[in-house]
Amino acid sequence: MPRSSRPHHLARCAVVVAALLIVPTPLLAGEAYRFTGSVVRSIGSTRLVDLRYDRSDAGGQGGVEFHLFPPESDESRNIRAISSAGPGYLSASAHADFTKETPGGFNATENVSGGSFARVDWDDVVVSGPPGPVAVAINTHIDGSILIGAPAQATAAASALVSFYYNSDNIGGGVYGSNVYLGTVYTNITGVFTTFPASAILISPVFVVPANTPLRIGISLSANASVSAPLNAGSNPAANTDFGHTLTLATDRPVFTVPAGYTVNSVQAGIINNSFKRPCPADLNADGVVDDADFQIFVIAYNILDCADPAMPAACPADLNANAAVDDADFQLFVLAYNDVLCP
């Protein structure tokens, strides 16, 4: 995807979308989850639809959507926001589209947007080793995409944002976004996303922590999608941000990059000797259940077989017995989890 400087109209769009998103207040002590979302429809300055959710149950999934189709209206509108947060993972997705086939009507601009947010914090992360300050970075794995389209008279924008936190302070992250304006596509790719999607590993900025002291570490993921179009012209803008397959702690390398002689542990985050194992490995899309959606992901990996094959998803998550292949032994493990459905 080509990259260019963000024009001033994209900056305004980002501010508008951010204002629509529910941003959580600082989280309480201990392991904490928060996932929120909103869908908004407005004409000019008049807000016609404003639906929201705000949840903190680990492993749950929040969602809100709005649809309007003929014959209720001569135009169709679809807005959606979904997010989830659970042990070691975050997911967020958003969608917005507006279709009007026949020009005509009054002169006003309609805006529809969806935004979702998920965050997890742990306060028992300990970097163990020689006393003193230690420079560290967090390694995560992400899977997702954005898709936009709009004719010249309309606009569309889609973006994902990842942030890392130390002691509740934002230490940095990055944006993966795209915007259509006057028929031209602009991109906004910054920070940890500059190597995505060629690399699915997002690495936090380096930050300094004290050794042998419990630390508060957090990660957040948000997804935004918005479109706008004049009501007196035919139009069909659409925007989709899908990071529902999710942001997790890295499983194919140490969770933290630390100097030699140091390791990291966290009961809350499931980090043992700087390694993270998903608490429910067969839940391949990290939605809290092992169901047909996971089976579809497993079948694709099973047909590829070799974890070293470039076509295999990064970290080879369907290799449930860690033998570098997705084979019949993994299928037997998957079936057992599939029969249980719910993750422990």
N, C-alpha and C positions, 0 to 999 in steps of 0.2 A: 504494500500500500504506500503511495507516495506521501511524503511528509513535507509540510510547509508551515510557515509561521501562521499562528491563529489570527484571523482578521478580527476587527473590533466587534462585528456582529456576533461572532461565535463566543466572545467573552461575555457579551450581554446574555446570550442564550444560556451559558453555563451558570450565570448568576441567578437567572429566573428559575432554572431547574433545581438548583441547590436550595432556593427558597421554598420550593414545593415539598422538598423531602423532609421527613421528620428526623431531626438530629437528636440522638439521645443525650441526656445529661450524664455527667461522670458516673461510672458504675460503682457499685458498692464493693466492700472488701470481700476477698475470697474469689472463687471461680464464678464468673458472671457472663451471661449471654444477653444480647439484646438484638432484636430484629424488627424493623419497622418498614412501613411502606405507605404510599399514597397514589391515588389517581385523581387527576383534575381535568375538568373541561371548562373552558371559559370562552366567551365571545366579547371581544374588547376587554373592558375592565370588570365585566360581570361574570362571576363564577357560578356556573350552573351545576357542576358536580364536584364534590370534594369528599372522597371516601378514604379512610385511613385505618391502619392497625398498628399496634405497639405491643410486642410480646417479649417475654424473657424466659420461656420454658425451654430448657436444653433439648435439642433434637426435634423440636416442633417446627412447623412450617406455617408462616403467615401469608395470606394472599388477599388481594382485593382487585375487583375488575368491574368494568362498565362496558356494556354493549348497546348499541342502538342500530336497528336495521329497519328497512322498509317492511310493512307499511306504516310503522310508527313515524318514519321520516323518509324523505326522498334521498337522504344521504346515510352512509353507514359510518359508525365510529366504534373503535375497539381500543380499550385502554386496560393495561394489566400491570400489576406489581406483585412479585413473589419473593420471599426471602426466608432463610433458615440459618440457624446457628446451632452447632452441636459439638461434641468432643472432637477437637482437632480439625474442624472444618467450618467454612462459611459458604453460603450460596446466595446469589441475588440475580434477579432478572427483571426486565421491564419492557413494555411494548406499547406503542401508540400508532394508530393509523386513522385516516379520515378520507373517505371517498365520496366525491360528488361528480356524477357523470354529466349532468346537464347544467351549463352556465345559466346564470340569472339569479336574482334575489337582491337583498339589500347589501350595501357596501360596508362590510365589517370583516374582521379577521377572527377566525376561530382557532383556538389553541387547545390541544389535548396533550397530556403528559403523564407519564408514570415514573415513579422512582422508588427504589427499595434499598435497604441498608441492613447490614448485619455486622455484629462485632462480638468478639470474645476477649476476655481478660483473665489472666491467671496471676496470682500473687505469691506463688510458692516456687518460682523458678530460681534455681540456685546454680551458679557457675562455680564449680569446685576446683581448687588448685592452689598454687602459691598465693599468699595474701597480697593485696594491692589492687590497683585498677587494671581492668582487662578490656581490651577492644574486641567487640563481638559483632556479628551480623546474623540475622534470622533467614533461613532458607525455606521457601514455600513453593508449592506447586499449584498452578492454576490452569483451568481449562475453560474456554469461553470464546465468544465471538460477538461482533456487532454487525448490523446490516441496516443501511439507510437507502432511501430513494425518494425523489421529489421532482416534479416538473418545475420549470423556471419561475412560476408565480408563487410557489410554495417553499417551505423550508422543512428540514428534518435534521435531528441531531440524536446521536446515541453515544454513550460513554460509560466506562467503568472506572472506578477509583479505588485504589488500595492504599491504606495507611498503616503504619506501624507505630506503636506507642511504648514508651518506657516511663514508668511512674506516672501514667496518664498524660504525659506530654507527647505530642505528635513529633516523631523524629524523622518523618518523611515517608515517601511512597511514590505514587505515580498515577498518571491518567492515560487511558487508552480510549480515544474518542474520534468521532468523525461527524462532519456537518455538511449539509447541502444548502447552498445559498445562491440564488439566481442561476441555478443549473450547474454550478461549479462545486466540486467536492473538495473540502479542506480536511486536514487531519490534525489531531492534537495528541501527540504521543510523547510522554515525558517520564523521567525518573525510572522506576523499576520496570516499566513497560517497554523501554527502548529496545530490548532484545526479544520481545514477544511479537508474533507467535512462533518465531523460529525456535525459541527456547521457552519451555513451559515453566521454567524455574524463575521465580521472582525473589531477589535477594534484597533485604532491607539495607538502608544506609548503615555504615559502621557507627556504633555508639559505644561509649565507655561505661562499664559498670564495676562495682566493687565485688571482689571474689568472696565466696563463702557467706553470702548475705541473701536472704530471700528478696527476689525482685518482682515487680509488677510489670508484666509484659502483655501487650494487647495487639490485636490485628483487626482491621475493619475492611469491608468490601461494600461498595455501593454500585448500583446500576441505574442509569437514567435513560429515558427515551422520550422525545417530544417532537411534535409536528405542528405546523401552523399553515393556514391557507385562507385566501379570501373567499367569502361566501358567495360572491357574485360571479365566480368563475369555476369551471370544471377543474377538478384536482384529485390527486390520489397519493399524497405523501405518506410514507411509512418509516418507522424506526423501530429497531429491535436490538436489545442488549441482553444476551443470554450467557450469564456466568453461573448457571445453575448446576454445573458439573465439576467443579467447585474450587474454592481456595482451601488448600489443606497444608499442614506442615509437611515438609519434604520427607519422603520415605526412601528415596534412592541415594541419600547422602546424609551426613549429620544435620540435625535440625539447626544447630548453631555453628557458625564458623568461629572457632576459638583457637588461640595459640596452643602449641604443643604443651602437654602437661596439664591441660584443663579439660573438664567434661561438664555436662549439663544434665540436670534431673528436674522433673516436675511431676508430682503425682496428678495434679489437676489436668495438665496438658498431655499426660500419657507419654512423657519423655523419660526414657531409661538409658543412662549412659550415652546421652546425646543422640538417641535413636527414637523415632516415633513409629509405633505400630497402630494402624487403625483399629479401634475397639470392635468394629464389626466389618472385617475385611471383605465379605461377600456383598456388602452394601456398596456397590461400585459407583453409584451416583450420590451417595451420602445423604439420602433423604430419610433415614431412620428405619427403613424396611428393606427386605430382600424380596423383590417382586419381579414382574415381567419386564419392567424397565431395566433392571439389573441383568436379567437373562439376555436381553438383546445386546447389551454391552459385552457380556461374557462371550456370547456366540461369535462376535466379531473377532475378539482376541483369540478364541479357540481356533478359528479358521486360519489366523496368522501363525499361531503356534509358538514361534521362536521369539523370546523376549528381546533378542538383539536385532530383530527385523525393524528397519526404519518405519514401517507402517504400524508397528505396535505402539499404543499409547504410552507416553512417558511414564517411567517407573513400573510399567507392566503390572498394574494393580490386580489383574485377574489371575496372576500367578500366586495362588493362595498358599501353596506349599513351598514357595521360594526356591524352585529348582531350575529357574531360568527358562521355563516353557509353560505354556498354558495347554494342559493336556488332560487326559482322562482322570488323573489323580485330582486335579483341580476341580474337574466337573463333579466328582463325588463329594468333595467338600462343599461345593456350591449348592448341590441338591439338598444337603443336610440343612444348610442355612435357609434355603428357599422354602423348605417345608416348615421351618419355624416362623418365617415371615418377619416377625418383629425382631429388631436387634436387641441384644441384652442390655 
